[in-house]
């Protein structure tokens, strides 16, 4: 009888062995307090050395909206939408949530290597903490966005409540992206150098700074392709919900929900499959 057979007969399990999927997800859920506490700690620690502290959570996207909006507004000329300031604020603030979830999720395992190697817990708790952190950062950003929209002339209506399910679905999508990027970075460390470029590329091509229908009017097939772009769908839905002057295909809700569920399921399976390798590679 081999050593493995003897261990199995004695009811012993290999240290660090990957549990089945459902027990693994239950273990992750049981660590939810840990994930929330880590998310809050990261927020506090990240801004503790700055004089303005957590105010930078809203100052950074606000400055980005002001700078990029001014530059790209001038470049677009007559193709700039009439409601451009509100258009830019919504785009930049929501894209910040996606970008930070992806880039910080990518390093959630590698930057916590000592923790991963010394304690036994489901590693999925780490990218979970990252997405929770970015969600908590998004909440005050949404508050500032609402104030900005009111100043710009878009006043609250009942449709604004649709931002709640939209942010929820968007969070699921970002969680799936964070899980995928977290595992890829463990195996391909150079990916951390490429992710800022990937994020910037998506920022410039996802309709954050320009009206797709206006800029790409000469290429209708490309406009149609954008209808299946998940980030563009989020931004279009948010602008339609918050800006009464804009309309969007209701099917975007179906498409985005499908993208979010698919990305989340694939992300969970992809991350879980390599559970035993985290901290060893």
HELIX and SHEET records of a PDB file:
HELIX    1   1 UNK A    3  UNK A    9  1                                   7    
HELIX    2   2 UNK A   21  UNK A   30  1                                  10    
HELIX    3   3 UNK A   32  UNK A   47  1                                  16    
HELIX    4   4 UNK A   53  UNK A   55  5                                   3    
HELIX    5   5 UNK A   56  UNK A   76  1                                  21    
HELIX    6   6 UNK A   77  UNK A   79  5                                   3    
HELIX    7   7 UNK A   84  UNK A  106  1                                  23    
HELIX    8   8 UNK A  110  UNK A  112  5                                   3    
HELIX    9   9 UNK A  113  UNK A  118  1                                   6    
HELIX   10  10 UNK A  124  UNK A  151  1                                  28    
HELIX   11  11 UNK A  158  UNK A  161  5                                   4    
HELIX   12  12 UNK A  162  UNK A  187  1                                  26    
HELIX   13  13 UNK A  191  UNK A  205  1                                  15    
HELIX   14  14 UNK A  212  UNK A  215  1                                   4    
HELIX   15  15 UNK A  220  UNK A  226  1                                   7    
HELIX   16  16 UNK A  230  UNK A  242  1                                  13    
HELIX   17  17 UNK A  251  UNK A  273  1                                  23    
HELIX   18  18 UNK A  275  UNK A  277  5                                   3    
END                                                                             
